[in-house]
Amino acid sequence: MPGAGSFRADFGASVVVALVALPLCVGVAVTSGVPAELGIVTGVVGGLVTGWFRGSSLQVSGPAAGLTVLVYEAVSAYGLPALGVLVLAAGLLQLVMGALRLGRWFRAISVAVVHGMLAGIGLVLIAGQLYALGGVEAPGRTLAKLGAMHELGARADWAAVALGAGTIAVLVLWRRVPPRLRLVPGALVGVAAATAAAALLRLPVERVRVTGVLDAVAPPDWADFGMLASAGAVGTVIALALIASAETLFSAAAVDRMHQGPRTEYDRELIAQGVGNTVCGLLGALPMTAVIVRSSANVEAGARTRASRILHGAWLLLFAAVFPGVLEAVPLAALAGVLLHAGWKLLPARAVAALWRSHRGEAVVLVVTAAAIVATSLFEGVLVGLGLAVAKAAWETSHVHIEEVWEGEELCVRVVGNASFLKLPKLLDSLEAVPHAASVRLDLSGLRHLDHACLTALEGWERARMPLPGREGVI
């Protein structure tokens, strides 16, 4: 019976996805500066709540490495109790965006900005996790982390470094093992190996602290909502909503290329994410987004319907409820190794090389976006990237040139293209080079776009060349 076959496939895939998600949920939470259990709560909501929606059948949601930087900054600025308010507001904003059918518009965002955002997140993640790998307290800002990197070797706990490096080695080498063994996720194998080594050798390294899932859940208090009156908090909410939405919908486009099933309905998926983040906010948990690592694992494991992602949330809940003590044995350095590997995979070295060969302007946008994120913050860096992409597009589409045609004794100067202020200096230079004639006619019928600055300049040039009254340009 097809239904039974689909359920068996989805059941097996859900186990694989849960095993992939578990170390990532815990690692993302720890990196974000919140209790480890909150990462699992978000993973559970991503399965048991968001999983029911029909926006994308095989995409899996949960806490994402791409939001760790923003969440860490928010928790540092406003405190852990305020996290629920920020995530709740971001979820409601996503619901509004989905209701207004804005999901499809995320496909219009420059790919260079997206790659730059991922690269910036990867660099920030690597800079922070190098300190976690060595068991050293990190400076607050990314530039400070990079500046103090030379001191890291002298302060590092080399037992922790060995565990983290071993975890990374397992992740790298696991891709070369036989396909049957790869059904067990490499992240789980690496963390399990590091945990076993730390226990057998009794290494005095720092481990995950667990208080219980129910104890970690902290719904926001009404008094915390007053923080939304500040511009900084509103900016954080907008950043959470936009970045989570963009990552989700770009992930959906990638997942759609991996299978032959139903395509993603972008607006429905945006609403699904909004519902999930609203629930996460009510529980005081981390924000969620669709995660390409879990989603690709779901597809590769043979999932056929959304039942696999629902079941993966149930497995996470069962593990957190029945085996919470197991998490306390996990070294933080092992999770740092997992996230270092994830950060490295976010660096789009091939994309930069390809763009540099074909579209150097796009490569510049990518690099500037990543550098701006490292130098400032995720939200500000993405805004810089978007602004640069828009300016680049405006410059490239603003092509204008003039054509000189003699019609008897009259010189017709025809302006063709898109005349905007960006090309005004070039346009004026071309007009000044037009030879003087007894009769000059300015023809603007070839313009597809003419802004006010260019119109004013053209009228001034025409008056200077045509002092006689009654002679006007033809538009």
N, C-alpha and C positions, 0 to 999 in steps of 0.2 A: 504494500500500500504506500503510495507516494508520501502521504502525510507522516507515516511512521518513519520512512526513510529520512525525511527532512528533519524530524525531531531528533533522530539519532545523530545526524550530522551536526545539528545545532547544539546538541548536548555536549558532544565531544569538543566542538569549537569553543563553547563557553568555558570549559575547564582550562583550555590553553590560554584564552584571553585573561581569565582571572589570575592565572599564574604569572602572566606578563604584567598585569596591572598592579598586583600586590606590592612588589618592591618599588615600582614607580610611584604609587600612591603615597607610600611612606616616605620615600626620598624627596618627592616634591614638597610634602608638608614640612619636613625637617628643614629643607633649604629655604622655604618661605618663612621660617621663624615661628611656626605654629605647632601644636601637638601633633604627633604622628597620626593619631586616630582621626583627625579632621580630614586628612587625605583619604582615608578609607571611607569615611562618611560620604565624601563627594563622589568617590567611585561607586558606592552603593546607589546613590541617587542617580548617577549617570546611567546605571543599569535598570534599576527598578522603576524609575520615573521617566527619564528621557527615552529609555529603551522602548517604551510602548508607542511612541509617536511614529508616524509613517513618513516623516521627511526623508530620511535616508535609512534603508533597510539594514545595511551591514556596518555602518559607521558606529564606533564605540566612543563614549564620552567619559570624561573623568578629569581629575586635576592634571594640569599640563605644565611641562617645564617652561613653556613660553610665557607663563604668567607669574612665575616665581619672583622675578625681579620687581614687578609692579606690586605684588602682594606683600613682599618683604618691606618695600618702601612705605606702603600704606599702614602696615602693622607697626612699623617703627615710628611713623608720624602720628597715628591716631590711637594706637593700642589694639590689642586683640579683641576686646568687646565690640569695637566699632566695625570689625571685619564683616559681621553679619549684615549690618546696615548697608555697607558699600556693595556687597554682593547682591543683596535683595534689590537695591535700587538699579544695579546693572541688569539684573534679570528682568525687571519691569520695563526698563528701556529697550531691551531686546524684544520683549513682547510687543511693544509699540512699533518697533521697526518692522517686525514680522507682519503685524496687522496692516501697516502701510505699504506692504509688499516691497520693502527695500532690500530684501535678500539678494535678488538678482543683480543689484547694482554693485555688490562687492566684487563681482567678476570684472568690473571696470578698473579696479585698483591696479596700478602698475606692478607687473611681476618683479621688476627690479626693487621696488620698495618692499615687497613681501620678502624677497630673498635677503634684502638688507636688514629687515626686521629680524629674521631668523638668525642671520649672522651676528647681529648685535646681541641678541639673546644668548646665542652660543658663547660669545666672548665673555659676556658678563657671568654666565653660568660657570665657565671654565675658571675664570679669575676667582670666583668665590669658592668653588669646590676644591681648588688646589689647597686652600687653607684647611678646609674640612678634612681633606685627605691626610694632611699632616697633623691633624689634631691641634691646630693653632687658631686662636681667635683672630678673626679677620677685621681689618679696618672697615669703616662704614661705606665709603664710596668706591666705585670701581676703579677710578683713577688712583685712589690711595692704595687699593689692593695691588694694582700693577706696579706702583712706585715702591712698595715695600716687598716686592717679590724676591729681591736679592737677599733678604733677611730670613726667608722662609726655611732655607736649608739648615740654618743654625738652630732654629727653634722647633723643628719638626719632630714628631714622635715616629721613629722609623719603623716601629712595629705596625703602627696604623698605616704608614705609607706602603709597607709590604702587603698588607691585606688589601688595600685599595688597588695597588698595582696588579695584584693577583686577580682581583675581580675583573679589571679591564682586560687582562690577558685572556681570561676565560671568554669574555664577550667577543673579543677579536677572533680567537681560534675556534669558537663554537660554530662559526659559519662554515668551517671546513670539515666538520664531522659528517658522517652519513645522514641522509635525510630522515631516516627513522628516529635517530637520536635527537634531531632538531625539533621534534614535536614538543620536547621539553624546552621552554624558553631559556636562552642563554643568560638573561638577567637573573632568573631564579637559580640557575646552576651556580653562577658566580657568587651570588650572595650566600647561598647555602654552603659553598665551599669555604668562603671566608669565615662564616659563622662557626663552622665545624673546626677550622684551624684555630680560631681564637679560643674556642672552648677547650680543645685538646691541649693546646700549648699554654692555656691559662694566661693569655696576654692581657695586660692591664690597659686595655683600650676603652674609649668611651662607647657606650652602646645606646640604642634607642630607648627612650623612656616612655612607658605606657601606663596610662591611668584607667583605661577602660573606655570603650566607645561611648556609652551612655553618659559617663562623667564628663567627656570632652564636649558633648553637645551643649551649646549655650545660646539659646535664642536671644536676639537683640532686645535690649530694654528700650522702652519708649523714650527715655531721656537721651539715648544715643542718637536718635534721629535728628536732634538739633544740630549735629555736626554738618548736615547737608546744607546748612546755610552758608558754609564757607566755600569760597571759590576753589580752593585746593581739593576739597572732598568731591565737589561736583566734577572737577577735571579727572579725578581718579575714577569716578563712576563711569564717565564717558569713555575713558581709556579702557577700562575693563570690558565694557560692552562692545566697543569697536574692535579691540584686539581679539577678544574671545570669538566674536562673530566672524571676523576675517579668517582666523585660524580654522574655525569650524568649516566654513564654506570652501576654503581652499583645500582643506582635507577631503571634503566631500567630492570635489572635482577630481582629486587624485584617486580616491577609492572607486569612483565610477569607472575609471579606466582599468581597474583590476578585475572586474567581474562583468557578466553579461545580464545581470538581473535588472530590476527597475532602477531608473535614474533618480537622482536626488531632486526633490522638490524644495528649492532653496528657501522659499518663504515659510513653508511648513517646518523645515529644519531649524530655521531661526526662531520660530515660536517654541519648538521643542526645547531648544537651548535656553530660551527665556524662562520657560516653566521650571527647568532643572535648576537654573541659577537662583530663581526665586525661592525654591525649596531649600537650596543650600544656604541662602541668606537667612531664612527662617530658622535653620539649624545652627547658624554661626559657623558654617564650614567654609572650605576653600571654594573659589569659583571654578566652574568647569568649562571645558571646551571639548570638541571632538579631537581625538588624538590619533595621529596617523600611525604611530607604532602599534597601538592596540587594534586599530581598524584593519591594518594590513595583516596582522596576526590572525584576526578573525576571518578574513577572506582566505588566507593561505591554509587555515585549518579546516576549510570546507563548509563554513557557515552558509546557510541558504535563506534564512529569514531573520527577522528581528528578535526571534526567540533566543538566539545565542547571546545577544547583548543583555537581554533581560536576565537570563540565567547567570551571566557573569556577575551581575550585581548581587544575586542571591548567594553565589559562592563567596564573594568578598564579605558579605554580612555574616555568613556562617563561620568563616575563618576567624573574623574579628571577635565573634561572640564565644566561640568554642576554644580557640587557641590563642588568646591574647598574650600569654606568657612567652610564646615562641618569639614574638617580636622583640622582647627585651634582651634576647641573646644576640640580636643582629648588631654588628659593629657599625658605627656611623661611617667609618672609612669605606666599608663595602658599598653603602648607598652613595657615598661621594664618588666612588669609582663608576657606578652605574650612570650617574648624572654627568660625570666628566665625559664618558663615552657618548651620552646623548647630546651634550653640548658640542662635541667634536663633529658629530653627524649633522648638526645644524649649520655648520660652516660650508657655504656653497662654493667650494673651490672650483669645481667644474663649471658651474654657472658663470662665475666671474670670468674664467678663461674663455668660455664660449661667447659671452657678451663682448668681451674686449676685442675678439676677432671680428665680430659682426656689427655690434652697436656699442661703440665706446662710450657714448653718452649715457646709455643705460648702465654700463659698468660703473661709471662715476656716481650715478644716483645710488647704486647698491652700496658702494664703499662709503660714501658720505653718510648714508642712513645708518649703517653699522657704527661708524665712528661717532656720530652724534649720539647714538644710544649709549655707547660706552662713556662718552664725555659728560652727558647730562642725565637723562632718564629715558625709559622706554617710550613714554608718551611724547615727550618733547622730541626725541630722536625720530619717531615716526612722522611727527608733524613736519620736521625739517625735510625728511625724505619726500613726503607728499608735496610740499611746497616746491622742492627742487624739480620733481617730476612734472608738476604742472607748468612751471616756468620753462622747462626744457621742451615740453610739448607745444607750448605757445610760441616759443622761438622757432621750432622746426616747422610749424604750420604757417608761420607768418612770412611766406615767400612773396616778394613783390618785385616787379621790374617794370621798366618803361620801354615803349617801342616808339621810334620816331619815323613818321611817314610824311613825305612831302606830297601835298595835293596842290599842284600848280605852284603858286607863290606862297601858299599857306603851309606851315609846319604843324602837323597834328601830333601831339604828344599823348600817347595812350598809356595809361597806368593799368597794369594787369596783376592780379593775385589777391593777397590778403594784406591790406595796409594797416598795421597796428603800430603803436608807439615803439615797440621793440625794434622795428625796422626803419623808424623815422630817420635816423642819421644817414643810413644807406640811401634811403629814398631821396633825401635832400641833396646828397652828394651827386646822385644821378641826375637830378633836375638841374643842378648848377652847371653840369657839364653839357646840357643841351645848348646847341648853338643859337645865337640870337637871330631872329628873323623879323621881317616887317609885320608878319601876321602869324600868330600862334594860337592854336586851338587845343585846349586841354580836354581829353576824353577819359572819363572815369567809368565808362560802361563795362570795362573788363574787370572791375573789382568785385570780388565776392564778399569782402568785408572791408569796412572803412570806419575807423574809430575817430573820435572827435579831434584828437591831437593831430592826426594825419590830415583830416579835412581842413582844419585851420591852417596848417602849413601849406597845403596845396592851394587854398584860396589866396594866401599871401603871395605865393610864387606867381600865381596867375595874374594878380593885380600888378606885381612888379614887372612882368613881361608884357602885359596888355594894359597900358595906361589909358587907352581910349574907352569912353563909357559905352555901355551896352553890349560889351563882349563878355560872355559868361561861358564857363565850362559846361560840357554836356555830360550829364550823369546818367 
